[in-house]
Amino acid sequence: MILIDGKKEAALLRAKLKEEVINLKAKYNKVPGLTVILIGNLTPSQIYVRNKEKSANEVGLKSEVIKYPDNIDENIVLEKIKELNTNTAVSGILVQLPLPKHIDKQKVIETIDPLKDVDGFHPMNVGNLSSGYQSSVPCTPLGCYLLIKKIEPDLSGKKAVIIGRSNLNGKPMTQLLLKENCTVTITHSKTRNLKAECLEADIIVAAVGIPELVKGDWVKKDAIVIDVGINKTDKGIVGDVAFDEVSKNAKALTPVPGGVGPMTIACLLKNTIECFKRSQI
Ligand code: NAP
């Protein structure tokens, strides 16, 4: 079984991006800039943002974090986004989710210039992705896609089963694999026989949020299994895949932690650089 080392792949990607930033600086005399807006003081969000800032600095991006208290007026946030939209030093804007209840998430997402939308959540990017046009792609599914391609460069005709249909993970994952000519089945909480669906799959991507949902006997020999889940349990952080059981069957499997997670942040940096390059045309 191939243990898909997300940490290593993310480090390789960051090294490539670092080199690209050096070349972009030589060509344009400036570097891509990432601005993150963090509202409130939720610990996981603070940790994510700190890691994003650290990784951005590591590859040579200009990075800035704007912090607001969780009772901030929605209009102040929207006005700040509009200001960042027109700031040419800012290539990418990310508003860390979740947001406090009084702030309309969709309004925030739609205020970000789609060309600076490094999370790929703006409806224009969502539409472009599903239409097969150039777009920012949400970072986690993009990371999963790169890991899958590393194991199996030719995905044409493969049967993929995606577990979970969120806008963040399942839906964009479906689009990425469809574009690779996979036959994609997207499953969710109302799917009748998830085990039977999984047993058909050459590729399984689990993005559910249920600890160890995917069992060993759900997975066909030689399947590639990507575990997006991050679940806190008594025995620590586990994924949506029963790792010990599935590792006996699968051809390749991502661990949790150390699989998809590190790729998510590396893909955010990649998206920021792509936004910068598109803005120079
Ligand atoms: P989400 O928005 O809660 O969506 C979960 C999806 O799973 C829904 O579509 C839901 O179906 C489906 N589902 C629930 N129970 C199911 C069942 N028994 N069988 C099949 N499908 C079922 O979650 P998310 O934001 O996509 O996140 C999923 C997981 O990934 C979480 O553990 C999260 O922490 C993790 N995550 C990891 C990263 C990373 O960087 N590694 C990034 C983001 C999220 P319905 O639509 O029918 O409700």
Residues whose N, C-alpha, C, O or C-beta is under 5 A from the ligand:
A	BS01	NAP	T140 G164 R165 S166 L168 N169 T187 H188 S189 K190 A207 V208 G209 V228 G229 I230 N231 V260 G261 T264
